[in-house]
Amino acid sequence: MIRVLGIETSCDETAAAVVGDGRHILSNVVASQVDLHRQYGGVFPEVASRQHVLAIVPVIREAMEKAQVGWGDLAAVAVTYGPGLAGSLLVGVNTAKAIAWARGLPLVGINHLEGHIYANWLLTGPEPTPPPSLPTLVLIVSGGHTELVLMRDHGAYWRLGGTLDDAAGEAFDKVARLLGLGYPGGPAIQRAAEGGDPTAFHFPRAHLGGSYDFSFSGLKTAVLRTVQELRQKGHRRFLPVADLAASFQAAVVDILVVKTARAAEAFKVQEVLLAGGVAANALLRSEAQRRIPVPVRIAPPFLCTDNAAMVAAAGYFAYQAGRRAGLDLDVVASARLA
């Protein structure tokens, strides 16, 4: 078995994992900073970087112990170099470079979005499942990214479209803050929407002609204006939060599914992959599987959010393809996948 150590510090999770042959999770440790940043209503970059410095060594040590491996059992070290917060990325990249140099291990740099895609290669159930078939269509939806990508082969990506303004996850965070639901916004909106009517408010869907691009700023503004109008009509203390959350969530999911389904038909793929933190949303998962005309593969929610097992999985396939990074590997906060 070829074992790869993965390190992920792109935002506010300090994570390390050991994965075998790109599919078998031997360990997956995540130190979350959610409680730390909740008081700010979002991630505070400087605080995140400092917390990574404190957590990175204990997290890697725990990942190695849980996988029951030593340094000599590893084939390579894979690390996220971008996109993400520069200060956070630096902690992970510099740690990975130090390990690679000290232990004589190959270093593999991984794009964070590529890592999210490879969460779908990881095995989590009692029975082994075949890996995704290529080429495949991937919808990546997270706090900072909404991308529709055609994956032709391992490491070969064609970006069909992406967000022109707010990413889907960012829109969730902003609307959750507007409705007083707290941070992080995705889970908060989902919980509030469970008791709401998704047809109570008809919020706009930005179809943008025939493109595969996304835009959520208009939707966010529509929710804001609706809240303002409701307050002017006397709903200052008791907003219909559940209905607002359900209607907003339905609008986001609808446009994500519509465009992905259209791309799946246009490019005649055999399968669609959902990836990224927003792929943990229950409505998106169910609607994608119901409305997209080909099978939809979605990793379990714990692998949709930031973790290092996905980085190690991507690192395995990159390592097998001969990709190597030098000790001059630097972070790229705005790195693109394709």
N, C-alpha and C positions, 0 to 999 in steps of 0.2 A: 504493500500500500504506500502510495506517495502522499506524505503528509505536508501540509502547508499551514504555517502560522499566519493568521490574518489580523491586522490591526486597523481599527476604524475610530477616527476622532474628528470627523468633519464638522460636527456641530456641538451638541451638548450630551452625547453619549460617549463614554470611554469604553471601548469594546475590544476584546481579543478572543480569538477562536482558533481551534485546530480542526482542520477538515481533511479527510482522506479521500484521495482519488476524485476530488471535486464534488463529491456527493454525500459522503458520510460525515455527519457532525460528531466529532469526538469530544468537543467541548465548545461552549458558546457563552461567554461571560459578558454582561453589559452592566456598567455602573451608570445609572441614569441621573441626570441633574434636574429633572422636571420640578421637583419640590423646591430646589434652589432658585429657579428662574420664575416660578409662579408669581412671586411677589412683584415682578417687573412686568407681567403680562406678556412675556416673550423672552427669547434668549438674550442675555446680556453678554456680548462677546468677550470682554475682558475677564469677567467672572468665569465664563466657560473655559477659557484657556488655562487659568490658574487651577481650576478644579481638575482638568486633564493632567496637569503636572503632578498633582497629588495622587491621582488614581491610577495612572498608566502602569507603573511597575507592579502594584498589587494585583491588578486585573490580569496582566500577562502571566504572572506567577500562578494565579488561580486557574487560568485556562490551561496552562501546561500541566498542572497537577491533576485537574479533572480528566484531561486526555491521557494521563499516565504516560507521558512522553518526556524525553530529555532532548537537549539541543541536537544531539547526534541523530535523533530520529526524524528530524525535519529535513525536507528537501529544499525549502525556500521560505522567505518571508515576504508576504504581500501586504501592501499598505495603501490606504486611500491618500492620494495627493491632491485631489480636488474633484469637483467644485466644493466649496464650503467656506467656513470662516477661516481666514488666513492664520490667525493665532492658534486656533484649535488644530488645524491641519499640521502646523509646524511641530506640535508635540508628538503626534503619531509618526510623522515622517522621520524626524530626527531620532526617535527611539528605534524605529525599524532599521535605519541606517547604522546605528550603533550596534544593534544585534547582528546585522549582516556582516559588518566589519569584524566584530569580535569573534564571531563563530564561523566565519568563512562561508556564509550561506549566500546563495543568489538572492537579489532583491528585485521584487516585481512591483511596479507602480500601477495602481488601479484607479480608474475613474469611478467616482462614487455612484454615478448612474449605472455604469456597467455592473457594479456590485449588486445593485438592486435587481437588475435583470437576472443575475445568476442565483438569486434566492430561489428561483423556480427550478433549479437543478438539484437542490438539496433534498435528501430523503428524510421524511419525518414520520411516516406511518410504519406499521408492522410488516407490510408487504412492500417489496421493492417495485417501483414504477419506472417505466422507460423514461429517458430524458426527453425534453422538448424536441420536436422535429423542426429541422431548419430547411428553408427559411421560415421565419415566424414574425408575426407582428407583435410589438410590445407597446403597451400604454404605461408610461412612467408617470405617476402622480404622487407628489410629495409637497412638503412645505415650501420648497423653493423652485420646484420644477413641474411642468406638465408637458410631456414630450410624447409624440407618436413616432415610433422608430421601426423601420423594417430591418430585422436582423437577418442578413443573408447567410452568415456563417459565424463561427467563433471569431470575435474581434472585428467583424465587418458589419458596420452599421450605416444605414441611410436614414437621415432625419426627414420625416415627411412633414412634420409641423410641430409647433410648440406654442407656448403662451406668449402673447404679445404684451402682457402687462402682469397682473397678479397671477401667481400659480394657484391651483385649486386649493392646496393646503393653506396657503397664505390667506386666501379668501375665507376659508373656514375660521382661521384664527381671528381675522378682523371682524367678521360678523358675530362670532362668539363674544368678543369683547364688547361689541355694540349692544348685544342682548344681555350683557352682564352674566355670562355663563362661565367665564374664567378661561384659564389656559391649561393644557393645550386645547385648541378650538375644535379639532376633529372629533375626538371622543365626546366632548361637551355637547356639540351640536347633535351628534347621533343620539345621545341619551335624552336630550330635550325633545327631539323629533319623535321619539317613540310614542308620546302621547298626543301628537299633533296631527292635523289634517294637511297632507301635502298639496291639496287643491285649494286651500283657503286663500292663498295669494298667488296670482299668476306672475311670477318674476320672469324677466326676459332670458332668452337663450341666444347667445351670439353665434349664429351659424357661419357668418363671414363668407358668404357665397359658397363656392365649391372647395375652399381650402381645408387643410387639415390643421390649421392654427386654432388656438383657443384664446378667449378673452373673458375675464371674470370681473373686470373693473366696473363695467356697466351693471352687472348683477349686484355687486356689492353696493353701488350707489343707489340702486333701486330699493334695496332693503333699508338703507339709511333713510331715504325719503319716505318710505312707508312708515317707519318708526316715528319720524318727525310728524307726519300727518296724524297718526294715531294719538300721539301725545297732545297735539293741538285739539283733538276731538274729545279729550278728557280721559285718555288711557295712560296718563302720566305715571300712575303707580302700578297699574296692573295691565301690562302689555300681554297680548296673546303669544307668549314666547314659544310655546310648543308648536303652534301653527306657523309662526314665522320661521322657526328652525326647520320644520318639516318641508315647508314650501321652498326654502332656500336650498336645502339638501337635495330635493327632487330636481331642481333646476340644474345644479352642478352635475349630478349623476346623469341626467338626461343628455346633456350635450356631450359629455365624455363617451357615453355609450353609442350615441348616434354616429359620431365621427369615427369611432373605432370600428363599428359594424360596417360602415361604408368603405373604410380602408381595407378591411378583411375581404370584402367582396371584390374590390378593385384589384387587389394584388393576389387574389386567389391563394391565400395562405391556408394551411391545414389546421392551424392552431393560433390562439391569441394568448399572450402572457400579460398579466397585470402585475405591476411592480411599484414599490414606493409606499410610503406611510399611509397615504390616502387609500391604497388598495386594501387596507384593513377595514374600511368602512363597509358595514353589513349590506346597506342598500346597493352600493356600487357592485359588490360581489354578486349579489343575487340578480340584479338587473343585467349585468354583463353576461352572466351565464344563461339568462332567459332570452335576451334579445340579440346577442351576437350569433351569426349563423354558423359558426364553427366552434369546436370545443375551446373553452377558456380555462387556462391553468392559472391558479392563484396560490401563492405560498400561504401558509398559516400566518395569522396576524403578527405573531412574534418575530417572524422573519421578514415582514413587510416594513416594519420600522427599522431604524438604523441598528445594525449589528455587524459583527466581524465575520460570522460564518459565511455571509454572502461575499465578503471581500476575499476570504480564503478560497472559496469556490471559484470565483473569477480568476484569482491568482493561479490556481491549478491549471486552468485551460490556457492562460497566458504563458505560464512556465513551460507547458508542453509544446506551445507554439514557438518557443525560443525567445520570448520577450524578456529582456533584462533591463534593469535600471542601474545607472552608476551611482556612486556615492555622492555625486553632485545633484541627485534628484531634488527638485525644489517643489514647493507647493504652487498650485495654480488655482486661486480662489474662484475664478470664473471659467474653469475648464469646460470644454464642450465635448460631448460624446461623439458627435459626427458633424 
